[in-house]
Amino acid sequence: MNANYLKKLLSVFFIVVHLSILSTAFAKSKSGGAIDGGGGEGLSAHYSNVVKKTFDAIKISCKGSELTTTQTEACNFLAPYELVIQSLKVLPRSRDSILGIDGKVRDAGNDGNQSVYLDVDRWSDKLNEVDTNRISDVRASQVRLAIHEPLILAGAEINDSYTISNIFVDLLIKNNFDFNRIVGKP
């Protein structure tokens, strides 16, 4: 083989290696930190952390001695809820790309198995809310969403029905959990 052929072959090899490295880095950054191994940072990872912190707060609240019958029944879903969280994948989606069965835009959706699809743009908008009159309601809606999607995957709720999620949100409020601290910042 001649020297020029080897130089061209090595050049092509290095270009392929560099493109491979760049595409891997790009794919990880675009994943938004999904739990499925992409990125590690970002809004998907933040949502996942909110899911986990919310579950921990619910678990503490369910150990309370003054639970209503309805709250006790909701707390019975903790075991399947926890199993879902342990294998949960959070996959980022762009603005207004998640639609409900009615065709209306949603903040999140799921595959009915182990993945939550998060509209990272809408999640970001909520994180960046500055209207002090709305922040409390916005944080409560983020916590509710972090409860609802995994509960659907656990078979405890259905899409667009927040019965148990609302019970858990009320239980967290009753036990003085601070939604601003649960949601935090990415």
Salt bridges, closest charged atoms under 4 A:
GLU82 OE2 - LYS59 NZ 3.57
ASP96 OD1 - ARG122 NH1 3.36
ASP102 OD1 - ARG106 NH2 3.02
ASP107 OD1 - ARG122 NE 2.50
ASP107 OD2 - LYS126 NZ 2.56
ASP125 OD2 - ARG95 NH1 2.78
GLU129 OE1 - ARG134 NE 3.39
GLU157 OE1 - HIS148 ND1 2.60
ASP160 OD2 - ARG106 NH2 2.80
